[in-house]
């Protein structure tokens, strides 16, 4: 059985979309509410647990979306920056290595 993955939703505004286009990642965006775009970075269960431990404001929505919510803006900005830098959404292991 494949390991379950838990999304971190990062909203993509026009400025972020341009950065994703430059990095060749614009096709990873998903349309959400009223044309707003989101990019999803997935955590495995160990990464999810570390995120919840390191960032006390973070919550895990176990009831509905199975997503990691309420991360501080600067953390989501840093995750987004790492996605653009590495041109991949598979960056959480490296990102969490600094904590």
N, C-alpha and C positions, 0 to 999 in steps of 0.2 A: 504494500500500500504506500502510495506517495505521501510524503510528509505534508501536513497542512501548512498553508501559507496565509499570512495575515497582512492585509494591505495597510499602508500609510498613504492616505490621499493628500496629494499636494496640488493645490489649485494653481492653475496656469493662467496668468494674465498676459496681455499683449507683449510686454517686455520679456517675460519668461518664455513665451512661445517663440519669439525671435531667437532667443538663445538656443532653444531646442532645435529650431530649424537649422541654425548654424552648425550645431553638433550632429545633425542628421537624425535627430530623435523625434521630430514633430509627429511622426506617424504613431508614436506610443501614447499620444494624448487620446483621452476618451471624452466624448461630449457628455456633459451632465445636465444640470439644470439650466434652462433658458439659454443654451448655447455656451455656457461656461465649460471650460475644459479642465481636466484633471489628469495627472500622471500618477500611477500607482507604483510605489516601491514596496516590495513584499519582504516580510520578515518570517523566519521560521520560528518555532516555539521557543527555542533558546534565546534568539535575538529579541523576540517579543518580551520575554521575561526580563532580559537585561534592560531594555528600554523602560519598562515599567519600574524597575529598580532605580535606574540612574535619573530618570525624569519624573519626579513625584506628581507633577500635574497630569501626566499621561494616564489615560484610561483605556481599557480594552472592552470593546462592545461585544460581549459574548452572546448577547441575546439576539441581535439581528444581523449586523453587517460583518461581524468577526474582524472588525478593523481596529487599528490603534488610533486613538483620537486624543485631542487636547495637548499635543506636543507644543512647546513654546515656539513662537514664530521664528526665532533665531535658529532653532534646531531644524525646523523644516527648511529654512533658507540654506542651512549648511548641507542638508541632505540633497536639496535641489542642486546646489553648487557641485557636489560630488558626482551627481548623475551627469551633469554637463561635462565636467572634467574627464570622467572615465568613459563617457559616451555609452553608458549602460545603466540599467536600473538595478543591477546586481552589485550594490555597493555597501550594503549594511554591515557586512563583516568588517570591512576596512574602516567604515565610519565609526562603528562601535569600538574599534581597537584603541581609539584615543580616549576612551572613558574607563 
